[in-house]
Amino acid sequence: MTKKLDTKGVSRRSILKGGAAVTGAALGSGAITGFPTIWAQNIKDVTLRQFGTGVSNLNEVAQKVKEDLGFTLEMTALDSDAVTQRAATQPDSFDIADIEYWICKKVWPTGNLQAMDTSKIKNYDKIVGIFKSGKLTPESVIAQGTAPHTVGFVDGPDGKSFAGEETGWMTLIPTIYNADTLGIRPDLIGRPIESWTELLNPEFKGKASILDISSIGIMDAAMVCEAMGEIQYGDKGNMTREEIDKTMAIFTEAKKNGQFRAFWKTFDESVNLMASGEVVIQSMWSPAITAVKSRGIPCVYQPLKEGYRSWGGGIGLSKSLSGLELEAAYEYINWYLDGWVGGFLMRQGYYSAVPETSKNHMDENEWGYWFEGKEATGDITSPFGDVLAKAGETRDGGSFYDRMGAVACWNAVMDENQYMVRKWNEFIAA
Amino acid sequence: MTDQTHLFIHKDTGAAPAKSRTPFSLSRLPDAVTGWLLSLPLALVLFFFLVLPIVMIVVVSFWGATEFSIYPAFQFDNYEFLLTSPVTYQVFFNTIKYALITWAFTLVIGFTVAYFLAFHVRTLTWQIVLFLLCTIPFWTSNIIRMISWIPFLGRNGIANSTLISMGVIDEPLDWLLFSDFSVILAFVHLYTLFMVVPIFNTMMRIDKSLIEAAYDNGASGLQTLTNVIIPLTKPGIMIGSIFVVTLVMGDFITVRFMSGSQSANVGRLISNDIALLQYPSAAATAVILLVTVLLVISILLRFVDIRKEL
């Protein structure tokens, strides 16, 4: 008897569940609208799985999503290579891919992501020009490499190849980007550093480092070789075999002469190398500098006269996302661009794709310091509470327009990528 | 173990077992069938979890790859590139160099530790206590044990600051960290126990009266060691060597961390390929590595018949 009751209970519950799912699907497809209560109840059951690199996949964001939107966001932080692998080979293991634009070039052709309808993006018009036309200001020159706008659009919802201009269908919704340069230990160097050439300066023999992620490392190497006047590249982001050979030859020679102390692959490694004084000059990421500084060790994200090597990241949606989950994902994207996350990221030294909404979530001092390049009027703290700068200090590299306007190239995937990777392996093994 | 072996031999060659009256039992089946049935579970497990994956790897090693996908094909490109590239030889040379040096150090240290435990420590209690002491470092993970060397050996690390304060050196020694030295040091630290355990195990089974006999016949300590103990410990040494050599040849994370990514072994080559989605190329490298390791092991096995010695 008891058994029978149980079965009944279960089946009734499953019918209810099924009903909810049908309602959800109907809502998602846009067939029924105007049922906010049902929507609010259903969305609580939604779980979206997001993965990406450690820079933006932070638990604080997931918590805030739960508070503001009600659904659950599961975050997985991986390194750049693992991100590429997962996006390309395990399409069903995620709903939202937080990836970098240069990775998009590798991942989009696999068909694991779906294009996004920009008409559903509330703040689309406020997204900075870099991601739409490639130009920061109308006069800007578009930098070399895989500039985000070149892989940002496809022709339609099922488009396979990238479109040259805005089409209303985006591959990734831009979220975060920055201009990278060399990090230095001013206390151990004791003189001004102005050019990328300093990375191979014998003065820093055994105290220099670059990162061992080939697609990014080669760009840094190219910045150095070009600054040395050794090589004139057609496009640093799309080198010929000859250019790759020359670049790697210069770096291999430096390696054999003992220029490098170590190569790093993860964020933590770069922080430890710098903080322990093993290296005094290395390619580095902005929050890594922040991490070194928050240990009380002087570290500068040195602007260089040849300009910056830049990167951008965005959110992509899994092909298999549909119905209520898809609606929730759009909700999430709109929330993302609404400013809270932007403020959170900008306080770490990155830029938000929609700076003007982030402004609402930062105080005047923070906005002045991080975006406008003004002197801090009080202590500047990271989102985690560490003091990064005191009153009177200004940000390395100045304002948003100074920094992003001086981008020399974007992280890229070259046509000769496979050849480049082989050459890079030779360099590591040399 | 010996008894059991005899039993099997006897059963295989001996007369058919007596017929029992029970309607069905395994013993009514022909011996050959029983044997096959008994080995079936293990055979299946090995087939699905060892043979099949290896076959897959071999198959994929002939496939082609683009930037973002792999496609079935039968081409020799991966091998051609691998075998014609000077990097491959350099990296294999490096791998074997690490394996040999690590092997030599772990053997000497492992043998000494095992010898001490087996012959110098008198009571079983102390033997167990000291043996457990050896395993304490293994309570933490491989990576943690390895990474703990980095602050120790670093430019401003404990080793350098101690040496400087003792007046032995004026400048910090750079080669302590991010060098072949640190790689091998970490390997030896990580893998010596794999040498200690099998050697200790075989030493414990050496009949003590053999050593007494050698002593009674006037053999010196060294003679006892070389003529009695080492030959009798050979199986343990071989098993330990196989452990160490295969572990070192397959390890890539130690090389990456301890050399500061500045040197490469075959494992790193494979992990790089995988990271860049070049699965076929990674598979080809893996096949070559597998062949190399199997060759090394077959050479080792020529020196001693482990099955007989066990």
Interface residues (C-beta under 8 A of the other chain):
Chain A: D81 A82 T84 Q85 A88 T89 K105 K106 V107 P109 T110 G206 S209 D212 S214 K255 F260 R261 A262 F263 W264 K265 N272 S276 G277 E278 V413 N417 Q418 V421 R422 N425 E426 I428 A429 A430
Chain B: E67 F68 S69 F81 S85 P86 V87 Q90 V91 N94 I150 P151 G154 R155 N156 G157 D174 L177 F178 R256 S259 G260 S261 Q262 S263 A264 R268 L269 N272 I274 A275 L276 L277 Q278
